[in-house]
Amino acid sequence: MRLYFSLGCEDRVAIFEDHFELTPSSERPERMFGFYLMYERDLLRLCHADDGKGVSITAAEISKRATHDLELARACGVRHGPSRCTVLDVMAGWGIDGLTLQRLGCDVTCLEQSAVAWAMLHNLIERLGVNEVKLHHTDAWCWLEQSREIFDVVYLDPMFPERRKKALPGKRIQYLAQVVSGLEHDLSDWISKARSLATSRVVLKRRLRDPEIGNPDWRIVGRSVRYDVYRCVG
């Protein structure tokens, strides 16, 4: 995939050179096909064909979520003070939930396998100036198997299964679904693996009417999603 950038930004995009074909935007052809990345004025956007506007995440969205998404905070048992809650966001995607938890006072580690999603999240972390967030471009399953780190909360946010409804999800979700890989393991296996690294709980984000996986100890219900919580014995 090509990553186009404004002239003078060579140093800012150098971190992506092992993953994308870096091209000064002056060389960008008028007619585009498929996905590409665009870096302008410190903002990285994922664009598609003639959709030059593309998608991105703003800092304001994270601040708004941290103010209004009380269900996410309750599900993860967010606590403030000297002993901050440690969270592992296994399927970080665009990073909205993980960075919301960071804004709420958690110490957050994010895992993302897709190079595109990783690059977008890296740019968002940079724009937010939250360098304390740890971001790993890695296969999450292998990372869970090899890691010796322990977290209070392991957070699972897989792509939701396709719906039979004709209405499509928002453009940002559509794009994400096309650049991330599907799960190679059952959700029950992910929960079991996640429990080995969590001392307090594993939290699984689901649509309201999606079937339960295993036997969650409780659930936190929002307007369109719910959080199934699995207690862990630390």
C-alpha positions in Angstrom: 0.0 0.0 0.0 1.2 3.5 -0.8 1.5 6.2 1.9 1.5 9.7 0.3 2.9 12.6 2.4 3.5 16.3 2.0 6.9 17.5 1.1 9.0 18.2 4.1 7.5 15.4 6.2 10.0 12.8 5.3 11.3 12.5 8.9 7.7 12.2 10.3 6.8 9.2 8.1 10.1 7.4 8.2 8.8 5.1 10.9 6.3 3.6 8.3 8.9 2.9 5.6 9.1 -0.8 6.4 5.4 -1.3 5.9 4.3 1.1 3.1 5.7 2.6 -0.1 6.4 6.2 0.8 5.6 8.6 -1.9 5.7 12.5 -1.8 2.1 13.7 -2.4 3.3 15.7 -5.4 3.6 12.4 -7.2 0.1 11.2 -6.3 -1.8 10.4 -9.5 -5.2 12.0 -10.0 -7.0 8.7 -10.3 -6.7 6.3 -7.4 -7.6 2.7 -6.9 -8.0 0.7 -3.7 -6.8 1.9 -0.3 -4.0 4.3 0.4 -2.7 6.4 3.3 -2.3 10.2 3.2 -0.1 12.1 5.7 -0.8 15.9 5.7 -0.3 18.5 8.5 0.6 15.8 11.0 -2.7 13.8 10.3 -2.7 10.3 8.8 -5.9 9.4 6.9 -7.0 6.1 5.3 -8.5 6.9 1.9 -10.0 4.7 -0.7 -10.2 5.3 -4.5 -11.8 8.7 -5.1 -12.6 9.2 -1.4 -9.8 11.7 -0.8 -11.3 12.7 2.6 -10.9 9.2 4.0 -11.2 8.4 7.7 -9.2 9.4 10.7 -9.8 9.8 14.5 -9.7 13.2 16.1 -8.4 14.1 19.6 -11.8 15.6 20.3 -13.5 12.2 19.8 -11.3 10.7 22.5 -12.1 13.5 25.0 -15.8 13.1 24.3 -15.8 9.4 24.8 -13.9 9.8 28.1 -16.6 12.1 29.3 -19.7 10.1 28.1 -18.8 6.4 27.8 -19.5 5.5 31.4 -20.3 1.9 30.4 -16.8 1.2 29.2 -15.3 2.7 32.4 -17.6 0.6 34.6 -17.0 -2.6 32.6 -13.2 -2.2 33.0 -13.5 -1.2 36.7 -11.6 2.0 36.1 -10.1 3.4 39.2 -8.1 6.6 39.8 -5.3 7.4 42.2 -1.7 6.2 42.8 -2.6 2.6 41.9 -3.7 3.1 38.3 -5.6 0.3 36.4 -3.5 -1.5 33.9 -5.3 -2.5 30.7 -4.2 -4.6 27.7 -6.2 -3.7 24.6 -5.7 -6.9 22.5 -7.5 -5.9 19.3 -6.8 -2.2 19.3 -8.1 -1.3 15.8 -8.4 2.5 15.6 -7.6 2.6 19.3 -10.6 4.6 20.3 -11.5 2.5 23.3 -7.9 2.0 24.4 -7.2 5.7 24.3 -10.4 6.5 26.0 -9.3 4.3 28.9 -6.0 6.0 28.9 -7.7 9.4 29.2 -9.7 8.0 32.1 -6.5 7.3 34.0 -5.5 3.8 33.0 -2.1 2.6 31.9 -2.8 1.1 28.5 -0.9 -1.3 26.2 -2.3 -1.8 22.7 -1.8 -4.7 20.3 -2.6 -4.4 16.6 -1.7 -6.8 13.8 -2.8 -4.8 10.8 -0.1 -2.5 9.6 -2.7 0.1 8.5 -4.5 0.2 11.8 -1.2 0.2 13.6 0.0 3.2 11.6 -3.3 5.1 12.2 -3.1 4.4 15.9 0.5 5.4 16.1 -0.3 8.7 14.5 -3.3 9.3 16.9 -1.1 8.6 19.9 1.5 11.0 18.6 -1.1 13.7 18.0 -2.6 13.2 21.5 0.9 13.4 23.0 0.3 10.3 25.2 3.7 8.7 24.7 3.1 6.5 27.8 0.7 4.4 25.8 2.5 1.2 24.7 1.7 0.2 21.1 2.9 -3.1 19.7 2.5 -4.0 16.0 2.2 -7.8 16.5 0.1 -10.9 16.2 -2.0 -10.6 19.3 -2.4 -14.4 19.8 1.3 -15.0 19.7 1.9 -12.0 22.0 -0.5 -13.4 24.6 1.2 -16.8 24.4 4.7 -15.4 24.9 4.1 -12.5 27.2 4.9 -12.6 30.9 3.3 -9.3 31.6 0.2 -9.2 33.9 -2.6 -6.7 33.6 -5.6 -5.8 35.8 -7.9 -5.9 32.7 -7.6 -7.6 29.3 -10.0 -5.9 26.8 -11.3 -7.7 23.8 -13.0 -5.8 21.0 -13.2 -8.0 17.9 -14.9 -6.9 14.7 -18.6 -7.5 15.1 -20.1 -10.3 12.8 -21.9 -9.1 9.7 -25.5 -8.3 10.1 -28.4 -9.3 7.8 -29.7 -5.7 7.8 -29.3 -3.8 4.6 -28.0 -0.7 6.2 -24.2 -0.6 6.2 -22.1 0.4 9.2 -20.3 3.8 9.2 -17.5 4.3 6.7 -14.9 4.1 9.4 -16.1 0.6 10.4 -16.3 -0.5 6.8 -12.7 0.6 6.1 -11.4 -1.1 9.3 -13.2 -4.3 8.4 -11.3 -4.4 5.1 -7.8 -3.8 6.5 -7.8 -6.0 9.6 -7.7 -9.8 9.5 -10.5 -12.0 10.8 -10.0 -14.0 14.0 -8.2 -17.3 13.6 -9.4 -18.6 17.0 -12.8 -18.8 18.6 -13.8 -16.0 21.0 -14.0 -18.6 23.8 -10.3 -19.4 23.2 -9.4 -15.7 23.2 -11.2 -15.3 26.6 -9.4 -18.2 28.0 -6.0 -16.9 26.8 -6.8 -13.4 28.0 -7.6 -14.8 31.5 -4.1 -16.0 31.9 -2.8 -12.4 31.8 -5.6 -10.7 33.8 -5.7 -10.4 37.6 -9.1 -8.7 37.8 -11.2 -9.3 34.6 -11.5 -9.9 30.9 -14.0 -7.6 29.1 -15.5 -8.6 25.8 -17.3 -5.9 23.7 -20.4 -7.2 21.9 -23.5 -6.0 20.1 -26.5 -5.9 22.3 -28.2 -9.0 20.8 -25.1 -11.0 20.1 -25.0 -14.4 21.8 -23.0 -14.8 25.0 -19.7 -16.5 24.9 -19.2 -18.9 27.8 -20.6 -17.6 31.1 -19.8 -14.0 31.8 -20.1 -13.0 35.4 -21.9 -9.8 34.6 -22.6 -7.4 31.8 -22.7 -3.7 31.4 -25.3 -2.6 28.8 -25.1 0.5 26.6 -27.3 1.9 23.9 -26.0 -0.2 21.0 -23.3 -2.4 22.6 -22.7 -4.3 25.8 -19.6 -5.4 27.7 -19.5 -9.0 29.0 -17.2 -9.2 32.0 -15.4 -12.4 33.1 -14.0 -12.3 36.6 -10.4 -13.4 37.1 -8.8 -14.6 40.3 -5.5 -12.9 40.6 
